[in-house]
């Protein structure tokens, strides 16, 4: 795996440089290498060769990041587990991924019943930075995303997938070196984090993380300003929080700012660009299934940018990815025709973890260049213009993004119906006054106190999936196809409705 060789070389070369800034403290690459080596020794002593999927509690500390790379160097797959997520959800993930061992740097581990490696108090170890020889078909990680049945679905990513993503990313032309300072704002269960920690590690740069006990969006600007950051990966929702302060923001040291995870509006991007007078800005797109992201569009400061309904184009495919647009029968749409965006190539996951039903729904074969290729149906409505740029029109299904996290509205509806004994409900996306997305819920019932429902949902779903606004109706209206008419229901929320 070329990526691991590059990581080994970078870490070994930059031992005296700062690698992380976490909770106000710098940690060198030597500190990182020592932490990695300790964890590798613990893995060798406590985990058998045949045990491949290892749980990792995603704390914001040096040991957690070191554990990711240690697992890869030991030929293991990392399964991130958020300590903030409901325990039942995490137990579901642990069960699905067949996890027996969990690495946790916490003082009080949440999962003492499993084979536990407490990564913070391990004995000293000599440096061990040589990765084991492992097949590229072995997994690098499994990320669990929201599922329509109420059960998170696993997306496994192989070492080959990750290797090819890494190659394609750098071929775009990013110039990062050991003097750069990079933002890492994401929870490690969100795949955009992979870019945020790999970019600096591969180049000997320093990455700056966001403590979990701070006001996140205010701290992001503080870091950018005080530490003179040069590279930042953001979700567009960050801009809505920072927008009231744009007149005060000036970040001349920023070289690159990349976006992914949500549709990126042109108007706020233009305003943000004035805050970063020297930065190149890119809009990336891609589902977890295609290894982080796979298309990109460079924002142009000097001429007109391509948009549809005010949303910036998601551009063209990165190297190794193929894109097509198809109709409901998986036949290719004519040039410029609208349809579902589908992806193929060497970044594509082998398929959902132990879910053949979902695999049959999401993947299909299409003949390209004289041979059948396996494509993934993204659920995104798009068209490709005459220049080959992809224009994003919205979701075909009920999946959406909240704060950059992928959410199936069907999962929310599933849990609500479970509590309400299958009462008819509809979940939908709303936009608050600051332009951020949230969940609205319509219940087919007389009005009642929803506090018990909220309490029920809080132990089953992350906070960003909990409905923020609730309305009651006598019955849910249907459209001409016999489906719930969500456009009509959105009117119940007035200006909060998100089309």
SELOFI-446033 format. One record per residue (C-alpha): residue in one letter; x, y, z. Coordinates in steps of 0.5 Angstrom, whole numbers, plus 500, padded with zeros to 3 digits. Layout:
BEGIN
aXYZ;...
***
This chain:
BEGIN
x500500500;x504506497;x500511502;x503507508;x510508505;x509515505;x506516512;x512512514;x517516510;x514523513;x513521520;x521519520;x523525517;x519530521;x520527528;x522534531;x517538527;x510539531;x505534528;x498536532;x496542536;x490539541;x487543547;x492548547;x498543547;x503542541;x505534540;x511533535;x512527530;x516524535;x511524540;x506521535;x511516533;x512514540;x505513541;x504509535;x509504537;x506503544;x499502541;x503497535;x506493541;x499493545;x496490538;x501485537;x501483544;x493483545;x490481538;x491475534;x493476527;x486473525;x482479528;x482484523;x476489525;x478494531;x474499535;x477506536;x473510541;x474517537;x477522543;x480528541;x487526543;x494524540;x493517542;x487516538;x490519532;x496515533;x491509534;x489510527;x495509523;x498504528;x492499526;x493501519;x501499520;x499493523;x494490518;x488492522;x481496520;x479501524;x472502526;x471509529;x466509535;x464516537;x463517545;x458522544;x453517540;x448513544;x450507547;x445503544;x447505537;x455504538;x453497541;x449496534;x456498531;x460493535;x456487534;x455488526;x463489525;x464483529;x469487534;x472484540;x477489541;x476496543;x482502543;x480507548;x484513551;x479515556;x480515563;x473511564;x472507558;x465506556;x466498554;x470495559;x466488557;x470488551;x478486550;x480493552;x487497550;x487503554;x492507549;x494512554;x497508559;x501503555;x509501557;x514504553;x516502547;x522503542;x520506535;x516501530;x515505524;x515500519;x508498516;x507490515;x506487508;x498487508;x494486502;x491492498;x484488498;x484488506;x480493509;x483500512;x476502516;x469501516;x464507517;x457506519;x452511517;x445512518;x440507515;x433507513;x431501518;x434504524;x440500524;x446504522;x449501515;x457499515;x461502509;x468498508;x473502505;x479497503;x487499503;x486500495;x480504495;x484509500;x491509496;x487511490;x484516493;x490519496;x493519489;x487522486;x487528491;x494530490;x494530483;x489536483;x496540485;x496542492;x502544495;x503543502;x509542506;x512541513;x511549514;x503548513;x498549519;x492545517;x485545521;x482538523;x475540525;x471533524;x469528528;x473522526;x466518525;x465523519;x470521513;x472528511;x476527517;x480522513;x483528509;x484533515;x489528518;x492525512;x494531509;x498534514;x501527516;x503526509;x507532509;x510533515;x505539517;x502541523;x494539524;x490543529;x484540532;x477542535;x476541543;x470537544;x468542550;x468549546;x463552542;x466549535;x465555530;x467560534;x474556536;x475555528;x475562527;x480563533;x484557530;x485560523;x486567526;x491566532;x495560529;x495563522;x492556519;x494555511;x489549509;x482548512;x477543510;x470545512;x463543511;x458549508;x454550514;x460553518;x460559513;x453560516;x455561523;x461565521;x457569516;x455575521;x463576522;x465576515;x467584516;x472582521;x475576518;x481577514;x486570513;x491572509;x495566510;x490561508;x493557502;x487552501;x480552503;x476546501;x469544502;x465538502;x459534505;x453539503;x451543497;x455549497;x452556495;x455561491;x453567494;x456565501;x462562498;x464569494;x463573501;x468568504;x473568499;x474576501;x476573508;x481569505;x484573499;x490569497;x486562498;x484557493;x477554494;x475548492;x468544492;x469537493;x463532492;x463524494;x459519498;x462515503;x462509499;x466512494;x472514499;x471521502;x470524495;x471523488;x469530484;x471537485;x470544482;x475550483;x472556485;x474562480;x475569483;x476572477;x470570472;x463567473;x462560476;x458555474;x451554479;x444551479;x439554483;x445558486;x449552488;x456551486;x457545481;x461539484;x465539478;x469533474;x471526477;x478526480;x483521477;x480513477;x473515478;x467515473;x461518473;x454517469;x447520470;x442515469;x434514469;x430510473;x431504469;x439505470;x439507463;x444513461;x440520461;x442524454;x447529454;x445534459;x439530461;x437530469;x438523473;x441520478;x449521479;x452514479;x460513480;x465507479;x472506479;x478504484;x475508490;x468504490;x467500496;x466493495;x459494498;x455495504;x457491510;x453484511;x447487507;x446484500;x439487500;x442494500;x448492495;x443489490;x439496491;x445501491;x450497485;x449495478;x453494472;x453498466;x457497460;x463503459;x468502454;x466495452;x466492458;x461492464;x463496470;x460496477;x457503479;x454506485;x447509485;x448516489;x441518490;x443525488;x439528482;x444531477;x446533470;x452534466;x453540462;x457541455;x463542459;x463535463;x461539469;x456536474;x451540476;x447538483;x440539483;x438535490;x436529493;x432523489;x431519496;x430522503;x437522505;x440529507;x446532510;x445535517;x452539519;x456535514;x453528517;x449524512;x442522515;x436518512;x430521514;x427514514;x431512520;x428518524;x421516522;x423509524;x424511531;x419516532;x414510529;x417505534;x415510540;x408512537;x406505536;x407506528;x403513528;x404516521;x409521521;x414525516;x421527517;x424533513;x429538512;x428545515;x433551514;x433556520;x434563520;x442562520;x441558514;x443551517;x439545516;x435542522;x430536522;x422538522;x417532524;x410532522;x405527526;x399525524;x395526531;x392530536;x397535539;x401532545;x407533549;x413531545;x418531551;x417523552;x419522545;x425527545;x428523551;x426516547;x430519541;x436522545;x438515547;x437512540;x440517535;x445523535;x443530537;x443532530;x438527528;x433529533;x427533530;x428541532;x420543530;x414539531;x407540527;x401536528;x396534523;x389530522;x392526516;x398526512;x397529505;x398524499;x401526492;x398524485;x403518486;x400516493;x406518496;x406523502;x406530500;x412533503;x412539499;x405541502;x407539509;x413544509;x408549508;x407548516;x414550518;x413557514;x420560512;x423554515;x422550509;x427547505;x426545498;
***
